[in-house]
């Protein structure tokens, strides 16, 4: 069977599984729709958190970026994993103890202000739409390459699948679907990594063997005129590396679709344990990604650089298939028939989109067609799992925070559920539009979302938990300034309206969220010291969330059950 046939088989089976799980998990209450009834088991929630967090950027694009950035690509490993630890230890248990449905819920009640709630839900929608566009783009890329469709058709199919299980089951359906999606994506990521590691290094454990590939890769890159793969700050300045890493860390800790997952378990203790399990499940992929990146880069250069173009095309079916997608291109500028791959745009004859590296890696390495089909299904699982969590955030922000809490509508359970489902429907349409017309490649778009989350939510959540003197005026001003500054900078640099290098020390759009976060902290702190302190009941609420109350041994045992 061909690669396309195997891909259709794996995609068909997994999509049918997702829809079946959604049908079995359908809900009829708002608590089930928004937080799965607080009844998700710890290990299952850890898998769902991992699937929600490891998006198309982690599965499809991260190793590709590391392939091209080398040492500097470690910003994604340090930023995303470090940010998750920050979230798990610093924020998640306290937010679970607060006991609300959404981040805007926390902001509105903690800062005793409907205006603060509105600013938070606008930020949640903005961040989520930015993030989900990258996921839908990833779906389109997989469909366009392996299922012989256009990116637009692929995005539309992904929209339909996500709509079915997000609307039917809400958070409960999404959670159990994500458990299945994690299983698919991690198997699809590890199997080719093990196989390629055995071929290139003689050991099936990528983490142990890829050091020998790095030495050979450094040599090839130097010969081609690129800097050594392992040389630091070869592609990005030290300042930019620092700012992007911080933005990714703080953005991870402030992402609303990850935070809400910790509301789905029964107790604070369960939230802590699910965070630990999630870190284990995440580590399986993230400790493998650097090796996958090095293998992919090495195999690509060995196969193409300095080789005869027509001969390479004849011997590698994958190349023509990726050329048809427009994500791989050759231009024989000097007419000698040899592929000249150089860092100089004027002489470079091969253009490779970083998003193809993981998906094309099995074919480049000569693995069997079923492995390639499995990788495609894994990429779709990663993209759809995160897209569903983001769409629930959009739906809850509109249906719960705006329609019910701000506008005071939704008197019956049926009306509240309908509002959430309609909001998700609009979210799916918006996600599809941005997936077809994205502002960048997958990991770039996702990095924008992390920067926006860092600049808007992270300071407000941290101060809301650890500073009971932070006021509603400070929170509103801080979120507004941080979000507006970061969004304007990203839009202007991504669209080419602003020359990046001369402005603000050459910090890229992916790293500007750090500056927005600092501005948010400063503005929130300053305005809070200039306005009346929060009411006593709010200060007591903050103390209660952060500092455990003295309770009897019997009540303590009951709480842990």
N, C-alpha and C positions, 0 to 999 in steps of 0.2 A: 504494500500500500504506500502511496505517496505521502510526502509531508503534509500536504493539504488534507488528504484523507484522514491521517492520524489526528490532525488538529481538529477537524470537524468532529471526530469521534470523541476526543477528550472534552472539547468545549460543549458538545451536546450532552454528554453524561453529567458534567459538572453543573451546567445551567439547569438541567432537569432536577438535579439534587437541590439546588438553591431554591427553586420554585416550590418543590415538595416540602422543604423545611419551612418556608414562609407560610404555606397553606396550613401545615400542622401547628404553627405557632401564632396564628392570627389571634388578635385580641379584641376585647369589647369594652375596655376601660381605659381612661386616660393614664392611670398609673402604669398599666401594662404597656401602653403605647409609648410613653416617654421614658420610663425607667425600668421596664420589664418587671414591674411589680416588686422591685427590690429583692428578687428571688433567684438571681443567677449564681450558680456555684462558683467557688473561688477559682479553681483551675480553668473552668470554661471561660470565666470572665478574663483571666489572664491571656488565654488564647485569642479571645475577641479583641482585647486591648492591643495585642501584638498585630493582629490582622488590620485593625482600624488604623494603627500607627504606621505599619509598614506598607506604604502606598505604592502606586506605580513608580514613584520617584525612587523608593528603596529597591524595588525588584527590578525595574526596567532601566532606570536612568542613573542611579548612584554609581554603580560599578563602571558605567560608561564614562561618567565624569571623572572618576578616579583614573581611568585608563588614559585620559587626555591630560589631566592636571598632575598626575603623579603624586608626589609627596603632598602638594597643596590640596589635593582632593580629600585629604584626611579631615578637612573642616567639616565635611558631612558626617563622617563617623564620630568625631568628637562632639560636634554640635548636637546632633540628633540623639545620640546615646546619653551624653551628659545631661541634656535637657530632660530626658525621660527620668533619669535618676533624681534630678531636681524636683520634678513634678511628683514623683512617687514618695519622696521623703519630706518635702517641704509643704506641699499644697494638698494633695489628694485626700489624706485622712481627715484634714480639717474641713474640707469642702463636703466630704461625705457626712461628717458630723453635723454640718449646717443643714443638710437634708432637703435641698431643693431639687427642682427638675433640670434647671439650666443655669449657665453662667449669668445671663441677664437677670435671672431670678435672684441669684446671690447678690449681684450688684445692686439691684433695686431695693432689696430688703436690708442689706448691710448699710447702704448709704441712704436709706429712708427717703427715697426720691423716685418718683415716676420718670422724671427727666433723665436721671442717671440710668434707669432701666432702658429708656428709649435709645440713649447714646450707646449703651452696651449691646442692644439687639441690632442696631445699625452696624456696629463693629463686627458682631458675630456673623451677620449676613455677608458683609463685605469680605471678611477673611475666608468664610466658607466658600463663597462663589469663586474667589481667586484660587483656592486650593482645589476645588472640585473640577475646575476647568482643566487642570493638569491631569487629573485622573481620567476624565473622559477622553482627553487627547491620547493617553496611553492605550485606552481601549481601541480607539480608532487606528492607532499604529499597528497593533496586533492584528486586527481584522484586515487592514489593507495589505499586510505582508502575507499572512498565512491562509486567509480565507478568500483571497482574490476579490475583495470589495474595495470601494473607496473609503477613505478615512471618514467621510460624512456618513456613509451607510453604517460603518462600524460604531460610530458614536450613537446613531439612532437605535441600533440594536441594544447597545449597553444601556441607554436611557430606558428602554422598554423593560429590560430585566430588572434593573434597580427599582423602577417604579412599582413593579409587581410585588416584590418582597418587602419594600419599605412601607408601602401603603397598607398591605395586608396585615403585617405583623408588628409594625412600629419597631420600637427598641427590642422587644422580645424576639421578633422574627429576624431582625438584623443581627442580634447577638448570636443566635444559633447558626445562622447562615455564615457569620464570620468565623465561627469555630471550624466549619467545613472548609471555608476559603483559606484559613491559615494552614490547614492540613495539606491542601492542594498546593499552595504556593511554596511551602517549605520543602516538600518532596520535589517539586519541579526545580527548585533552586539548587538543592544539594546533590541530586543524582548526577547532573552534568558536571558539577564542580568536582565530585569524587572521580568521575571517569577521566576528565581532562587532567586532573592532578596525577592520576596513575600514569597517564601517557607521558606527561612532560617531566615529572619529577621522580617517578618510581614509587611514590607513596600515595595511597588513596585519601590521605588527610591533607586538604589544601593548606591549612594553617601551618603545617610542618614543612611542606615541600616548596612553597612558592619563593622562599629566599634564594634558591638556586636560579629560579627564573628571573628574579630581579637583577642579578649580576649580568645575565645574558641580555636582558632588556636594556639595561644601561648602555651596554656596548652598541647595540643596534641603533638606539636613539642618538647616540653621539655621532655615529657614522653618518646618519641622515641629516645632521645639523641641529637636532633638537637638544635641549639640555638633558643631562642624566635624569632618568625617571625618578630616582630617589633623592635628587637635589632639592633642598627646601627653598621656597619662595622663588621658584623658577618661572612660575606663571602668574603669581599674585604677590603683591607687596606684603610685608609682614603686618602692616597696619590693617590692610584689607582682610587678611587671613584672621586676625584677631577679631575684627568687627563682625565678619560673617559668622564665625564660630559662636560668638556671644548672642547674636541675633537668632541663630538656629536653636541654641540652648533655651533662651528665654521664650522664644516662640513656641517651642515644644511644650514648655511648662504652662503656656497660656492658651493652647489650642482648645477651643470649646468642645470639639467632638471627642477629644480624649478625656477631658475632665469629666464630661457627663457619664462616661463609662463607670466611674467610681461611685455613681449614685445607684447603680443597678444591683449592688450586693447588699446583704442584710445589715452588716455592722461595720464599724470603723476598723475592727480587727480584720474582717474579711477584705476590706479595701486595701489594707497593708499587704496581706498575703497575695491578693490578686496582682498587686503591683510587682511583688517579687517573682511570681510565676511569669508575668508578662516580660520582665527583664530577661528571664531565662529563655523564653521562646524567641525574643528579639535577638538575643546573642547568637542563636544558632545561625541566623542569616548574616548578622553584622560582623561576626568574626570571620565569615567566609568571603564576604564581599571584596576585601583587598586582594585576596588571591584570585578571585574571578576576574577582577579588573586587570591584574598583571597577565593572567593567562590570555585574556581576550586581546589585549594590546600586542602581546608577543606573537600570537597566532596570526593576527591581522598583518603585522609588519612582515613576518616571515612569508606569508602567502602572497602579498601584493608589492611591497616596496622593492623597486629595482627589477621587477619581473616584466616579461612581455605581456602586454595588456590582453591581446586576443587569446593567447595561450591560457592565461589565468581565467579568463571568462569561460573558455571551453572546458576547463578542468573543474570549475566551481559553479555549480548550478545556483547556489545561493546568491551569487553576485548579481546575476541578471535580475533575479527576483527583487532584490533590494533596490537595484537601479530603477525599476519600474515604480517604486514608491516615492522616488525623489529624495530619499534619505541617504543614498550613496550615489556619488557621481564621479565620472572620470572625464578629463579634458586634456588630450594629448597636445599640449601647447607647442612643443618643439617638433612634433611629427615623427619622432623616432620609434614609436610603438612601445616604449618602456615607461612604466609608471614611476614618475618622479614624485616622491612624497617628501615635501620640505616644509619648514616653518614659514617660508617666505610666500605670501599670497601671490606674488607676481610669477613665481615659478612652480608653485604647487599644482599637481595634476590629479589629486584625489581629494574629494571632500566627503567626510564621514560624519553623519549626525551621531552624537554620543548616545542617543536613545536606542540605537540598533545593536549596541555592543553585546548586551546580555542575550538578547533574542537571537542574534546571529551566531553567537559563540559556539553552540553545539555543531552547527553546520560548518563553520570555519574549521573547527577541530576534527571534522569528519565523523561525528557521532551518528548513530542510527536515526532514521526518520521518527520513530516513536518518541525519542528523547526531545527532538525539536518540537513535536506536537505537544508534549507535556509541558515544556517551557512556555509555550504560547498560552496554554490553559492557566499556568501559574501566574503569568503576567496579567491576564484578565481577572483572576481571583484577587490579586493585590489591588488592582485599580478599582474593582467593583466594591470590595470590602470597605475601603476608605470612602468612596463616593457615597455609599449608603449612610455611613455615619455622618458625613457632612450634610447630606440632604435632610437627615433627621434634625440636625441643628438648625438648618434653615426653616424647616417646618415648625419646629418648636418655638423658634424666635418669632415667627409670624403668627402661628396658630395659638400658642400658649401665652407668650410674653406680650405680644401686641393685642391680639384679638380678645383674649380673656383678661389678662392682668391690667393692661393699659386702657383698653376701650370698655372693659367691664361687660363683655358679651359672653355668650356660651353658658346659659343657665342650666342646661341639661347635659348629661354625660354624652349623649348622642351628638349634640351640637358641637361639643368640644372636640370629640373624635373627628367629626366631619371637617372642622376647621383645620385640624392638624393634617389630615389627609389631602385636603385641597391645597394647603400651603406647600406640602411636599411635591404635589403635582406641578405647581408653578416653579418650584426649585429645580425639578428635573428638566423643565423646558429651558430655564436659564443656564443650567449646567451644560445642556446639549449645545446651546449657542456658543458658549465660551470654549467648549471642547472642539468645536469646528473652527472657531476663530480665536485661537489662544494667543496671549501676548508673548510667548516664548516657548522653548522646549520644556519638557516635563519637569525636570528638577529645578530649572530656573523659575518656572511659575510657582512651584511648591515653595521655593525659597522666598519668593515674594510674600506668600501667605504667612510664612513663619515670621518674617520681619514685621508684618502688619499686626500679628498676634502679640509679638514682643512689645511693640510700641503702644498697644491699646490695653490689653488685658493683664499682662504679667505684673506691672507695677500696682495696678488697682487691686488685684487679688492678694498680692503679698502684703500691701499696706492694710487692706481690709481685714486680714487675719492677724497681723502682728502689730498694728498701730491703731488702738481704739480711738485716738484723737483725730484720725483722718476724717474729713467732713465730706458731705455730698457736693459742696461747691468745689472742693479740691479735686474730687474724683471726676466730676463732669469736665472741669477745665483740663485736667491732665489727660484724660482719654481723648478729648477733642484735639488738643494740641499734638499729642503723640501720633494719633491716627492720621490727622490731616497732613502733618509734615512728612511722614513716611510715605503716604499714598501719593502725594504730589511729586516727591522725589522719584519714586518708582515709575510713575506714569511718564514723567518728563524724560528720564534716562532711557526707559525701555522703548519709548516712541521715537527717540532720537532728537527730541526738541531741545535737549540740553547737552552740551558737550561735557562729558563726565570728568575728564582729567583735570581741568582747571578749577573745578568746584569741589569744595569740602574735602581736600586732601586726596582726591581720587578714589573715595570709597564707593564701591559698586552698589547697585540697587539692592543686591542680596544682603548687604551688610548695613544698610542705612537704618534698619530697624533698631540697631543698638543705639544710634543717636536719638531716634524717636523715643525709645524706652527711657533714656537718661532725661530727656526733656519732660517726659510724663512724670517721672519721679520728682524732678525739681519743681514743676508746676503744681503737682498735687500737694507736695509737702508745704510749699510756700503759701498757696491759697488756703490750705487747711489751718495754717497758723494765723491767718488774717481774718478768719471767719469763726462764728460761734462753734463751740465744741458740740459733738453729737449728743443727742439726748441720753440720759442715764441708762435707759433700757437698751439702747444700742451698744453702749459701752459694756454693759453687763453681758449682752449677747456675745460680743467679741471675746470677753474673758471666758465665757462658758464654752465657746467653740475651741479656744486655744488651750485652756487649762481644765483638766478633768475635775468634775465635782466629786466630793467625798460621798461615796455611796456604800451601802451595806454589802457584805460579802455575798448575800443571797441575790441581791440585784445585780451585782457584778457577774456572778455566774450565769444569771438569766440573760444578761446582755451578750455574753460570749457564745451562747447556744445558737 
